[in-house]
């Protein structure tokens, strides 16, 4: 009976010793072994055998990167304003022995170091710089923390300021300032838009006025040309009418009696008129009566022999034919310009190797129009050539004598 109890005790002691001598370290962790209170060695991830009672795993450190957020801290800026700053630190244990023995509580040590360093940095900045210099503050804070925690076997990878909260009154003032700045930019943009709109409107009015002026100029030129041709045709018609009347009178062989009679018939028409209150018979009427009486008595004619003869009507003027001839001349000139433009385009194609269609499209086609992108010149009105005037008879040239009579000197 006593032997069984002793065997059980031995088995229990054996199980306790085996359990105390086997240690399993998880992945990304490092165990620190102390032998009789003194550092002995470190244990990597995996199972390990240690001496029971003598060796002990004092620290089991996590080697992964840790993220520790710190509560908001009140910090005074250079312009004596209190701001609350909330920060977060990313660090990693790179030396487990130094992390275990150099600092009693490295997390709390990092927190206190972060608070003091942050107050030193913010104390040299005003509120506006504090709000706009987050990256600069993060860099300075990380450099200081990394340098201080390096001897603890800790590497500070990143420091971030999550929030910077100014006082409510300052926040309201900042919001008003931001609102005013946005209103200012909006007004500037609105004024700039109105300015551009006015400039474009003025440019459009200018171009419209120029085009209207060009149109008026061309219309006036065309009207002047039309008036010129109309006056020329009217003058030619009057000249031919006068020549026709003159030739008809001389061909009719009038005598002095007929001329005197016609003069007497014209006198009542000369006397007509609302403004004529008193009319004096001209002295020439007596001479006309004397000539009329002498012609009746003598029965002779005072018409010279060189003007007597048969009546010959003048040639008629065909206005429609003249207009068609002028149109044909203008069409011929237009075709000539088109052919010249085609020849110039073909010459450019031979020189540069481009297609005729590309050259015509770049030079504005064969109609003489400018190419796209260039300055378009207003079309100049073509100077129309007046129709050739028929030859006018000389003033001193008498009509041809009738058949059967010889011209007299």
C-alpha positions as CSV (number, residue, x, y, z in Angstrom):
1,X,0.0,0.0,0.0
2,X,2.8,2.4,0.9
3,X,4.7,1.5,-2.3
4,X,1.6,2.5,-4.5
5,X,1.3,5.9,-2.8
6,X,5.0,6.5,-3.3
7,X,4.7,5.6,-7.0
8,X,1.8,8.0,-7.4
9,X,3.8,10.8,-5.8
10,X,6.7,10.1,-8.1
11,X,4.5,10.2,-11.2
12,X,2.9,13.5,-10.1
13,X,6.3,15.0,-9.5
14,X,7.5,13.8,-12.9
15,X,4.4,15.3,-14.6
16,X,5.0,18.6,-12.8
17,X,8.7,18.7,-13.8
18,X,7.9,17.9,-17.4
19,X,5.2,20.6,-17.5
20,X,7.6,23.2,-16.0
21,X,10.4,22.4,-18.4
22,X,8.4,22.6,-21.6
23,X,7.6,26.1,-23.0
24,X,5.9,26.9,-26.3
25,X,6.4,30.4,-27.7
26,X,3.8,31.6,-30.3
27,X,4.6,33.2,-33.6
28,X,5.8,36.8,-33.6
29,X,6.6,36.6,-29.9
30,X,9.9,36.3,-28.0
31,X,10.4,34.9,-24.5
32,X,13.0,36.2,-22.1
33,X,14.5,33.5,-19.8
34,X,15.9,34.4,-16.4
35,X,17.9,31.9,-14.4
36,X,17.8,32.6,-10.7
37,X,16.8,36.2,-11.4
38,X,19.4,36.9,-14.1
39,X,18.9,37.2,-17.8
40,X,19.9,33.9,-19.5
41,X,18.6,33.9,-23.1
42,X,15.7,34.5,-25.4
43,X,13.3,32.0,-26.8
44,X,12.2,32.1,-30.4
45,X,8.7,31.0,-31.6
46,X,8.2,27.2,-31.1
47,X,8.6,24.6,-28.3
48,X,11.6,24.8,-25.9
49,X,12.9,22.9,-22.8
50,X,14.0,24.8,-19.8
51,X,15.3,23.8,-16.4
52,X,12.4,23.8,-14.0
53,X,12.5,25.9,-10.9
54,X,15.9,27.3,-12.0
55,X,14.8,28.9,-15.4
56,X,11.7,31.1,-15.7
57,X,10.1,32.9,-18.7
58,X,10.0,36.4,-17.2
59,X,8.7,38.3,-20.3
60,X,6.8,37.2,-23.4
61,X,7.1,40.2,-25.7
62,X,5.0,40.8,-28.9
63,X,7.3,41.7,-31.8
64,X,4.4,43.0,-34.1
65,X,3.8,46.6,-34.8
66,X,1.5,48.2,-32.2
67,X,-0.9,51.1,-32.5
68,X,-1.5,53.1,-29.3
69,X,-3.9,56.0,-29.4
70,X,-3.5,58.7,-26.8
71,X,-6.4,60.7,-25.4
72,X,-6.7,64.4,-26.3
73,X,-4.2,66.6,-24.6
74,X,-4.5,70.4,-24.0
75,X,-1.7,72.3,-25.7
76,X,-1.1,76.1,-25.6
77,X,0.0,77.7,-28.9
78,X,2.4,80.6,-29.3
79,X,-0.5,83.1,-29.5
80,X,-1.8,81.7,-26.1
81,X,-4.7,79.7,-27.4
82,X,-5.6,76.3,-25.9
83,X,-6.1,73.5,-28.4
84,X,-6.9,69.8,-27.9
85,X,-4.7,67.4,-29.9
86,X,-5.5,63.7,-30.3
87,X,-2.5,61.6,-31.5
88,X,-1.8,58.0,-32.4
89,X,1.7,56.3,-32.5
90,X,2.8,53.3,-34.5
91,X,5.8,51.5,-32.9
92,X,7.5,48.1,-32.9
93,X,9.8,46.2,-30.5
94,X,13.0,45.4,-32.3
95,X,15.2,44.4,-29.2
96,X,13.2,42.4,-26.6
97,X,16.0,42.3,-24.0
98,X,16.4,46.1,-24.0
99,X,12.6,46.6,-24.1
100,X,12.3,44.3,-21.1
101,X,15.1,45.7,-19.0
102,X,15.7,49.3,-20.1
103,X,12.2,50.7,-19.4
104,X,9.9,49.7,-16.7
105,X,6.8,50.5,-18.8
106,X,7.7,51.6,-22.3
107,X,4.1,52.3,-23.3
108,X,3.6,54.8,-20.5
109,X,7.0,56.2,-21.2
110,X,6.2,56.8,-24.9
111,X,2.9,58.5,-23.9
112,X,4.5,60.9,-21.5
113,X,7.3,61.6,-24.0
114,X,4.8,62.3,-26.7
115,X,2.9,64.8,-24.5
116,X,6.0,66.8,-23.6
117,X,7.4,66.8,-27.1
118,X,4.1,67.8,-28.6
119,X,3.8,70.7,-26.1
120,X,7.3,71.9,-27.1
121,X,6.6,71.8,-30.8
122,X,3.1,73.4,-30.6
123,X,4.4,76.1,-28.2
124,X,6.5,77.5,-31.1
125,X,3.6,77.7,-33.6
126,X,0.6,79.9,-33.7
127,X,-2.9,78.6,-34.3
128,X,-2.9,79.0,-38.1
129,X,0.5,77.2,-38.4
130,X,-0.7,74.5,-36.1
131,X,-3.7,73.8,-38.2
132,X,-1.8,73.9,-41.5
133,X,1.5,72.2,-40.5
134,X,0.3,68.7,-39.5
135,X,2.9,66.9,-41.6
136,X,5.7,69.0,-40.2
137,X,4.5,68.4,-36.6
138,X,4.3,64.6,-37.3
139,X,7.8,64.6,-38.7
140,X,9.4,66.4,-35.8
141,X,7.5,64.3,-33.2
142,X,8.5,61.1,-34.9
143,X,12.2,62.1,-35.0
144,X,12.2,63.0,-31.2
145,X,10.4,59.8,-30.2
146,X,12.5,57.6,-32.4
147,X,15.7,59.0,-30.9
148,X,14.4,58.7,-27.3
149,X,13.0,55.2,-27.7
150,X,16.0,53.8,-29.6
151,X,17.8,52.9,-26.4
152,X,14.7,51.0,-25.2
153,X,14.8,48.7,-28.2
154,X,11.7,50.3,-29.8
155,X,11.3,51.7,-33.3
156,X,8.7,54.5,-33.8
157,X,7.5,54.1,-37.3
158,X,4.8,56.8,-37.6
159,X,3.1,59.5,-35.6
160,X,-0.2,61.0,-36.6
161,X,-2.3,63.8,-35.2
162,X,-5.8,62.7,-35.5
163,X,-7.6,65.9,-34.5
164,X,-6.7,69.4,-33.5
165,X,-9.7,71.1,-31.9
166,X,-9.4,74.9,-31.2
167,X,-11.7,76.6,-28.7
168,X,-15.4,77.1,-29.8
169,X,-15.0,80.9,-30.1
170,X,-12.0,80.5,-32.3
171,X,-13.8,77.9,-34.3
172,X,-16.7,80.3,-34.9
173,X,-14.3,83.0,-35.9
174,X,-12.5,80.7,-38.3
175,X,-15.8,79.6,-39.8
176,X,-16.8,83.2,-40.4
177,X,-13.4,84.0,-41.9
178,X,-13.6,81.0,-44.2
179,X,-17.2,81.9,-45.1
180,X,-16.1,85.5,-45.9
181,X,-13.2,84.2,-48.0
182,X,-15.5,81.9,-50.0
183,X,-17.9,84.8,-50.5
184,X,-15.0,86.9,-51.7
185,X,-13.8,84.3,-54.1
186,X,-17.4,83.9,-55.4
187,X,-17.7,87.6,-56.0
188,X,-14.4,87.7,-57.7
189,X,-15.4,84.8,-60.0
190,X,-18.8,86.5,-60.6
191,X,-17.1,89.8,-61.5
192,X,-14.6,88.0,-63.7
193,X,-17.5,86.2,-65.5
194,X,-19.3,89.5,-66.0
195,X,-16.1,91.0,-67.3
196,X,-15.6,88.2,-69.8
197,X,-19.2,88.4,-70.8
198,X,-19.0,92.2,-71.4
199,X,-15.7,91.7,-73.4
200,X,-17.3,89.0,-75.6
201,X,-20.5,91.1,-76.0
202,X,-18.4,94.1,-77.0
203,X,-16.4,92.0,-79.4
204,X,-19.6,90.7,-81.0
205,X,-21.0,94.2,-81.3
206,X,-17.7,95.4,-82.9
207,X,-17.7,92.6,-85.4
208,X,-21.4,93.2,-86.1
209,X,-20.8,96.9,-86.7
210,X,-17.8,96.1,-88.9
211,X,-19.9,93.7,-91.0
212,X,-22.7,96.2,-91.2
213,X,-20.3,98.9,-92.3
214,X,-18.8,96.6,-94.9
215,X,-22.3,95.6,-96.1
216,X,-23.3,99.3,-96.3
217,X,-20.1,100.1,-98.2
218,X,-20.7,97.3,-100.7
219,X,-24.4,98.3,-101.1
220,X,-23.4,102.0,-101.7
221,X,-20.8,100.9,-104.2
222,X,-23.3,98.7,-106.0
223,X,-25.9,101.5,-105.9
224,X,-23.4,104.0,-107.2
225,X,-22.5,101.6,-110.0
226,X,-26.2,101.1,-110.8
227,X,-26.8,104.9,-110.8
228,X,-23.7,105.3,-113.0
229,X,-24.9,102.8,-115.5
230,X,-28.5,104.2,-115.4
231,X,-27.2,107.8,-116.0
232,X,-25.0,106.5,-118.8
233,X,-27.9,104.7,-120.4
234,X,-30.2,107.7,-119.9
235,X,-27.7,110.0,-121.4
236,X,-27.2,107.7,-124.3
237,X,-30.9,107.5,-124.8
238,X,-31.3,111.3,-124.6
239,X,-28.4,111.8,-127.0
240,X,-30.0,109.4,-129.5
241,X,-33.4,111.0,-129.0
242,X,-31.9,114.5,-129.7
243,X,-30.0,113.1,-132.7
244,X,-33.2,111.4,-134.0
245,X,-35.3,114.6,-133.6
246,X,-32.5,116.7,-135.2
247,X,-32.2,114.4,-138.1
248,X,-36.0,114.1,-138.5
249,X,-36.4,117.8,-138.5
250,X,-33.7,118.3,-141.1
251,X,-34.9,115.4,-143.2
252,X,-38.4,116.9,-143.2
253,X,-37.0,120.1,-144.9
254,X,-38.8,122.7,-142.8
255,X,-39.0,126.3,-144.0
256,X,-38.9,129.6,-142.1
257,X,-42.6,129.9,-142.1
258,X,-43.0,126.5,-140.3
259,X,-40.4,127.5,-137.7
260,X,-42.1,130.8,-137.1
261,X,-45.4,129.1,-136.8
262,X,-44.0,126.7,-134.2
263,X,-42.5,129.5,-132.3
264,X,-45.9,131.3,-132.1
265,X,-47.5,128.1,-130.9
266,X,-45.0,127.8,-128.0
267,X,-45.6,131.3,-126.7
268,X,-48.9,130.3,-124.9
269,X,-47.1,127.5,-123.2
270,X,-44.3,129.8,-122.1
271,X,-46.9,132.1,-120.6
272,X,-48.6,129.3,-118.6
273,X,-47.8,129.0,-114.9
274,X,-49.3,130.0,-111.5
275,X,-46.4,132.3,-110.7
276,X,-46.8,134.3,-113.8
277,X,-48.8,137.5,-113.0
278,X,-47.6,139.7,-115.8
279,X,-46.2,138.4,-119.1
280,X,-44.5,140.6,-121.7
281,X,-44.5,139.6,-125.2
282,X,-40.9,139.2,-126.3
283,X,-39.5,141.3,-129.1
284,X,-38.6,138.2,-131.1
285,X,-42.3,137.5,-131.8
286,X,-42.3,140.4,-134.2
287,X,-39.4,139.1,-136.1
288,X,-41.1,135.7,-136.2
289,X,-44.2,137.2,-137.6
290,X,-42.1,139.1,-140.2
291,X,-40.4,135.9,-141.2
292,X,-43.7,134.1,-141.4
293,X,-45.1,136.8,-143.6
294,X,-42.0,136.9,-145.8
295,X,-42.1,133.2,-146.3
296,X,-45.8,133.3,-147.3
297,X,-45.1,136.2,-149.8
298,X,-41.9,134.8,-151.3
299,X,-42.6,131.1,-151.0
300,X,-38.9,130.4,-150.6
301,X,-37.2,128.1,-148.0
302,X,-34.2,129.1,-145.9
303,X,-33.0,125.6,-145.1
304,X,-29.5,125.0,-146.4
305,X,-29.0,122.3,-149.0
306,X,-26.6,120.2,-146.9
307,X,-29.2,119.4,-144.3
308,X,-31.9,118.5,-146.7
309,X,-32.5,114.9,-147.5
310,X,-34.2,111.7,-146.5
311,X,-34.7,110.8,-142.8
312,X,-32.5,108.0,-141.4
313,X,-33.5,106.6,-138.0
314,X,-30.6,105.9,-135.6
315,X,-29.6,102.5,-134.5
316,X,-31.5,101.0,-131.5
317,X,-29.7,100.3,-128.2
318,X,-30.3,96.7,-126.9
319,X,-30.0,97.1,-123.1
320,X,-30.7,93.4,-122.5
321,X,-27.9,92.4,-124.9
322,X,-25.5,94.7,-123.1
323,X,-26.4,93.3,-119.7
324,X,-26.0,89.7,-121.0
325,X,-22.6,90.6,-122.5
326,X,-21.5,92.1,-119.2
327,X,-22.6,89.0,-117.3
328,X,-20.7,86.8,-119.7
329,X,-17.5,88.9,-119.1
330,X,-17.9,88.5,-115.3
331,X,-18.4,84.7,-115.6
332,X,-15.4,84.5,-117.8
333,X,-13.3,86.4,-115.2
334,X,-14.6,84.1,-112.4
335,X,-13.7,81.0,-114.4
336,X,-10.3,82.4,-115.0
337,X,-9.7,83.0,-111.3
338,X,-10.9,79.4,-110.5
339,X,-8.5,78.0,-113.0
340,X,-5.6,80.1,-111.6
341,X,-6.5,78.8,-108.1
342,X,-6.5,75.2,-109.3
343,X,-3.2,75.6,-111.0
344,X,-1.7,77.1,-107.8
345,X,-3.0,74.2,-105.8
346,X,-1.5,71.7,-108.2
347,X,1.8,73.5,-108.0
348,X,1.7,73.3,-104.2
349,X,0.8,69.6,-104.4
350,X,3.8,68.9,-106.6
351,X,6.1,70.8,-104.2
352,X,4.9,69.4,-100.9
353,X,3.5,66.0,-102.0
354,X,0.1,66.7,-100.5
355,X,-3.2,66.0,-102.3
356,X,-5.0,68.7,-104.2
357,X,-8.1,68.3,-102.0
358,X,-6.1,69.0,-98.8
359,X,-4.5,72.0,-100.4
360,X,-7.9,73.4,-101.6
361,X,-9.4,72.8,-98.1
362,X,-6.5,74.5,-96.4
363,X,-6.6,77.5,-98.8
364,X,-10.4,77.8,-98.7
365,X,-11.4,75.9,-101.9
366,X,-11.4,77.0,-105.5
367,X,-13.8,79.9,-104.9
368,X,-11.2,82.2,-103.6
369,X,-12.4,82.0,-100.0
370,X,-9.8,82.0,-97.2
371,X,-8.9,78.8,-95.3
372,X,-10.3,77.9,-91.9
373,X,-8.5,79.4,-89.0
374,X,-7.3,82.5,-91.1
375,X,-8.7,86.0,-91.0
376,X,-11.6,86.2,-93.4
377,X,-11.5,89.3,-95.5
378,X,-14.8,90.8,-96.7
379,X,-15.5,90.2,-100.4
380,X,-14.6,93.2,-102.5
381,X,-17.2,94.2,-105.0
382,X,-16.0,93.7,-108.6
383,X,-15.7,96.8,-110.7
384,X,-18.3,96.4,-113.4
385,X,-17.2,97.8,-116.7
386,X,-19.8,100.1,-118.2
387,X,-21.3,99.0,-121.5
388,X,-19.6,100.4,-124.5
389,X,-21.3,103.5,-125.6
390,X,-22.3,103.7,-129.2
391,X,-20.4,106.2,-131.3
392,X,-21.8,109.7,-131.0
393,X,-22.1,111.7,-134.2
394,X,-19.8,114.8,-134.3
395,X,-21.5,118.1,-133.7
396,X,-20.0,119.6,-136.9
397,X,-20.8,116.5,-139.0
398,X,-23.9,116.8,-141.1
399,X,-26.2,113.9,-141.9
400,X,-25.5,112.2,-145.2
401,X,-27.1,113.9,-148.2
402,X,-30.0,112.2,-149.8
403,X,-29.6,110.3,-153.0
404,X,-29.4,112.4,-156.0
405,X,-27.8,115.4,-154.3
406,X,-24.1,116.2,-154.0
407,X,-22.7,117.4,-150.8
408,X,-22.0,121.1,-150.6
409,X,-19.1,122.7,-148.9
